[in-house]
Amino acid sequence: MNAFPPGPRGWDIWAYIRGSNREKLAAWGRARDEFGDLVYAHFLGQHFYLLNHPDHIRAALVEHGASFLQLPLGQQPPRRPPPSAEVDERRHDHRRLRRIIQPAFQPANVAHYGRVMVDYTQSMLASWTSGETRDLSQDMTHLTLRIVGRALFDADVTDSSDAISQVVTVGAKFLTNARTRLPLPTPSNLRLLRAWNEMNDQISSLISQRRQAPEGHDDLLTAILQATDLVDGSGLSDKEAHDTLISLFIAGHETTAVALGWAAYLLAQHPQAEAALWAELDTVLQGRPPTVDDLPQLPYTDAVIRETLRLYPPAWVLFRYALEGAALGGHDLPPGSYVLMSPYVMQRDARWYPEPEQFRPERWLDGSEADLPRYAYYPFGGGAHVCTGQFFAWQELQLVLATIAQCWQLRLTTPVAIEPVITLRPDQPIQMVVEPR
């Protein structure tokens, strides 16, 4: 096989790696157009591969998934492949963890949180005033924090939502910018550390309390702590439960809040799509709040969410580290290679999506979805590391959007641009003028 696919060489590589994440993301799209489905670059003695075809994505995430180590954004990659015994232990621990927690997040088990999602959304809307300008980014962040706090911990996190939101916002930039990762006692780093430690302490305390008195709570924390591995009968240790809950708490609200902001942003710029959404909600709901049972009768609402996640997938890039050699697209990837996959780039590829830059929810209703390759659309990732909470998130996106759009019209005041950090955030708050419908 040919070991090295086409890609930038020499000083040309700088055009694809310099600048902000936003500039890099645009450059990756240009690299796909110029070099094709598998782009190679050699930089500072390392091999980098950008995968731009659904078959390659499927191979890396599923077929050869065991050959690649997941690298969360912000995590320092290993200098060399770790020992095989360590890799096997990681794989075993990950499979065991998924077996324990995954049942709690299946559709049937998250459906009864639908009422919480709608009630909290209605509570937020009750604070809106006709004609005022709202910071929709902040509103969605506070809302999804309350929802995930209630669902995970059976607790109201309203009083701490501002502090936790700050941790997520600052932490995203902190993790994705190497300069801010220096362990210097700067005021911003110290504030972040104090807030982070406080949140960790609070979650550890909740776990301890729930271990001692599990009765009377109907939440995901209880379900996770009581769950056992069907293979060996073990449950989660306190550390495993803590790390799982931190991940679910942050990711479970951050990605959903960002996606809801982009959905409102897109609808405000496309009045025909907005009108079609209103018509569906008025016909099906007839003025009552939506429920989980209504969702199968709201295909256009679902299509708006799908199209939003196509254009603005919150998890905009996935990283993998090749533990052993792998073959992709007729090329050999040596051990120690770095693999990048971008749902943002893939889901704006004209080969799979006519008029890829256009917001067209109808594309999910005309039957063309059946012709899409499996990994031409993967906003929640795939393979062994597919998002645990995807069903919870999808239900929340549909119900919150339906509850808002049923009663309110949102008008954009100022355009925003993307700011790719841990999630694909807007570069400034999305400001909306709100009016009752």
Steps between C-alpha positions, in 0.01 A plus 500: 500500500599861452597617848429870462186655349507847342516803722688821571876471509779713643409854597156461339394314816496829691199614299299216659619509861557865583247745634189444707291184507252679274772557240620142532149368448462700180843377389397138554211551261739641242736205556215259427418684177863515393638163610201269531361246744822425688733792566849445637743738666837440667573756768761508776579136438138387534252354250158668473202373299174685436217261407239640261302198379222314684668165433821622664308637798319169544829309476669718765206509742352153453681245286849580627389687811713284729810620314438863594515669838242772561653843561249743653552857390749662735665175612871477439578209262752237604856541377503135396243217491434382857580139596254244370405394854401860581300526178318173573416624850360826362285313250372264768418787737323694225286203391409426861408864568278515191325176594415645841382849406355456150166341605412809705514712183291287267189674354254318725693606810540869412143548376364584846734801520300661220270668749800657677630633169169662408423634850840668535470648151160645585645642822771676297246636252289641783788739576509638143339835418358594162744708294803453724839389371614172654846348516386169359837334556473575871134400516566163335801437724301566815207293374701192406694521827174490693373208293815289530529590870149374566535190281843400631479603864134571576624847596430857398827663390347840429708680761829357369427515126697821444810363673484164324437669165815702553697184571381345173558812292842583639596135526431440132750769402735392779519144364536590134763769534842368593614838628228517764581149614825610659470439877549864586312659792328759284174648634295330226665161561447530875133592453452203268676266742290614796175462306606165360599368843172621648298320233702181551445519876126550453468197273713284731275604789188410300641155423580440867154614611326286240703192595381541858136585418398391149128494577264768376693606191403432141802627312788381286745517791301235686465289186874517432600420859263205516595361158729200476703340227312202357833327437671514840231651725712798602374854541669837467760608752462849648773628267338341194162643598655842564682512166192376314274759660741786439514402134123463471429819691725720289456337160134426566412866516775670297439321170121531530512870590727575206280303260183677619667837448596408143149367429345832605766687302422306182122524535520876550674528164265265314139614545360227272650229719379684809146518358505128414607421857222715643242335275600153613498594869162675474345204318632225725503671840199731461624727774599244764861436611690231309565158649733215412202319346458787254850474354423234235233739366748790472719403202577859398613585854731200483625609157586848633713337770667266252583783263630717784732222613613449141608861458615559858597169662597593857779239501671638191813282500602156622860397568647151498851367555607190305618240749595263222525513124172527308400509134262771384407587143789305349761655729690373802479708817804429717469456878514834679309684227244765591158476336257791477133475401273803477121458489489869406708440185331170411147631545563794268626282214308557176539134405257403771294818541378712208546869584698399809525850648123553487265441792240263353315284755302352211802297394424268793140448387531436125645149521854598406628408847472133400775553242748651747802287593489412869774739611413793276308618809641435847436794736516266801812315389492125449636163591591406856522867603168619357341758730341326798232765542397538137140386556463733799643788298282434196184486710599820679574684174162409352293579808672828586483625141133404471412668831672826403384517138144418595462829686781738402653657191872579519672763288876527464662835577862437399660221293756280671785279379617162619765461767619137507622420851392176669162553335405705196393811690403842360775758530267731693164463675203445269280802566130459416198725522212288630133552416199283587354332195 
